[in-house]
Amino acid sequence: MTIPVKETTSIKLDVEIKAKAKEIFKELGITMGEAVNIFLNQVALHKGLPFEVKIPNDETKKAIEEARKGINMESTSIEEMMVERENLKNA
């Protein structure tokens, strides 16, 4: 069995996402480097990303853009959603 050659790589990451991910990796008992290697191994195994990535259709793109601009947005509480859910169940 050959020992894999390791190399150092520099990548730019979102600071907040990196911190959240590191906490999860800590709970899993793995390092950031080990997690990246797991991901890269899965990419090689699947010959692509190891999860589905979809390009949004035009309707979804429009909704995303409107949401970013605050268009067609309304504030709703969890309580209001629960009441509406119950009303729909009882209709």
C-alpha positions as CSV (number, residue, x, y, z in Angstrom):
1,M,0.0,0.0,0.0
2,T,1.4,3.4,-1.0
3,I,1.2,6.4,1.3
4,P,-0.7,9.2,-0.4
5,V,1.4,12.4,-1.0
6,K,-0.1,15.4,0.8
7,E,0.2,19.0,-0.3
8,T,-0.9,22.3,1.2
9,T,-3.6,24.2,-0.6
10,S,-4.8,27.7,0.0
11,I,-8.5,28.5,-0.6
12,K,-10.7,31.5,0.3
13,L,-13.6,30.6,2.5
14,D,-16.6,32.5,4.0
15,V,-15.4,33.2,7.6
16,E,-18.8,32.4,9.3
17,I,-19.4,29.2,7.3
18,K,-15.9,28.0,8.0
19,A,-16.4,28.5,11.7
20,K,-19.8,26.7,11.7
21,A,-18.3,23.8,9.7
22,K,-15.3,23.6,12.0
23,E,-17.6,23.1,15.0
24,I,-19.4,20.3,13.2
25,F,-16.1,18.7,12.3
26,K,-15.0,18.9,15.9
27,E,-18.1,17.1,17.0
28,L,-17.4,14.4,14.3
29,G,-13.8,14.1,15.5
30,I,-12.3,15.2,12.2
31,T,-10.2,18.1,11.1
32,M,-11.0,20.6,8.3
33,G,-8.3,19.0,6.2
34,E,-9.8,15.5,6.7
35,A,-13.3,16.9,5.8
36,V,-12.0,18.4,2.6
37,N,-10.2,15.2,1.7
38,I,-13.5,13.3,2.3
39,F,-15.3,15.7,0.0
40,L,-12.6,15.4,-2.7
41,N,-12.7,11.6,-2.5
42,Q,-16.4,11.7,-3.0
43,V,-16.0,14.0,-6.0
44,A,-13.6,11.6,-7.5
45,L,-15.8,8.6,-6.7
46,H,-19.0,10.2,-8.2
47,K,-17.1,11.9,-11.0
48,G,-18.8,15.1,-10.0
49,L,-20.3,16.8,-7.0
50,P,-21.5,14.2,-4.5
51,F,-24.9,16.0,-4.2
52,E,-27.4,17.4,-6.7
53,V,-26.9,21.0,-7.8
54,K,-29.7,22.6,-9.8
55,I,-29.8,25.8,-11.7
56,P,-33.0,27.6,-10.8
57,N,-35.7,28.1,-13.5
58,D,-36.8,31.6,-14.6
59,E,-39.7,31.7,-12.1
60,T,-37.4,30.8,-9.2
61,K,-34.7,33.3,-10.3
62,K,-37.4,36.0,-10.4
63,A,-38.6,35.1,-6.9
64,I,-35.0,35.1,-5.5
65,E,-34.3,38.5,-7.1
66,E,-37.6,39.9,-5.6
67,A,-36.8,38.5,-2.2
68,R,-33.4,40.1,-2.3
69,K,-35.1,43.4,-3.1
70,G,-37.8,42.9,-0.5
71,I,-40.5,42.7,-3.1
72,N,-43.6,40.5,-2.4
73,M,-42.3,39.8,1.1
74,E,-44.5,39.8,4.2
75,S,-43.7,39.1,7.8
76,T,-45.3,36.0,9.2
77,S,-44.9,34.5,12.6
78,I,-44.7,30.8,13.4
79,E,-47.9,31.2,15.4
80,E,-49.7,32.6,12.3
81,M,-48.4,29.7,10.2
82,M,-49.6,27.2,12.7
83,V,-53.1,28.7,12.8
84,E,-53.2,28.8,9.0
85,R,-52.1,25.1,8.9
86,E,-54.8,24.1,11.4
87,N,-57.4,26.0,9.4
88,L,-56.4,24.2,6.2
89,K,-56.5,20.8,8.0
90,N,-60.0,21.6,9.3
91,A,-61.3,22.9,5.9
